[in-house]
C-alpha cells in the first residue's frame, strides 16, 4: 500500500526517486538512439580489400553496405560470395564497442565454401568439417593494436556464440552458434 503525502503532491523522496528514474530512462534512450547507426570496418588480409560502412542508419538496414561486407568476407580461394549472417556483423560491432575502437578488423577468413572447407579439413588439423564458415556464420580475425589475449577476452565477455583463440596462427574465431569457448596453440 502506497501512502501519499497529505497535500497529494509527491514527497521529496518520491520526487528524487522519480527524477532519478527519469534521468536513467533518458540516458538509456540516448544510448539506444546513438546505436541506431551501426558502423563496421573490415580489411581482408588475403585480397587487400576493405569496407568501412554504416550497415544500419537510423534503424534502417543498408543493403549496399551489407553487400560490401559480404564481398570482402567472401571465400578468397573460389571467389564465392554468400549473404553472411547479419547477427555476425552485430557481434563484430559489439566487439569493437567493447574494445572502444573503430580500427578495421583484419579478416583471415569469413565465408568458406563447402569445397574450400573440405580441402582445408583434409590439409590441416583443427578445421571443423561442419564449420560455421560454410554458412557465413563465422569469422577469423585480429585487431591491430589489440593483443590476442585482450581480443579473446573481449569476445568471450560478450557471451554470444563461439569464441576460439588460435595463438600460433594469431587470430580469434567468433561465430553465431551456441555459446562455447576453446583455445588452440
Secondary structure, 3 states (H helix, E strand, C coil): CCCCCCCCCCCHHHHHHHHHHHHHHHHHHHHHHHCCCEEEEEEECCCCCEEEEEEEECCEECHHHHHHHHHHCCCCCCCCCCCCCHHHHHHHHHHHHHCCCCCCEEEEECCCCHHHHHHHHHHCCCCCCCCHHHHCCEEEEECCCCCHHHHHHHHHHCCCCEEEEECCCCEEEEECCCCEEEEEC
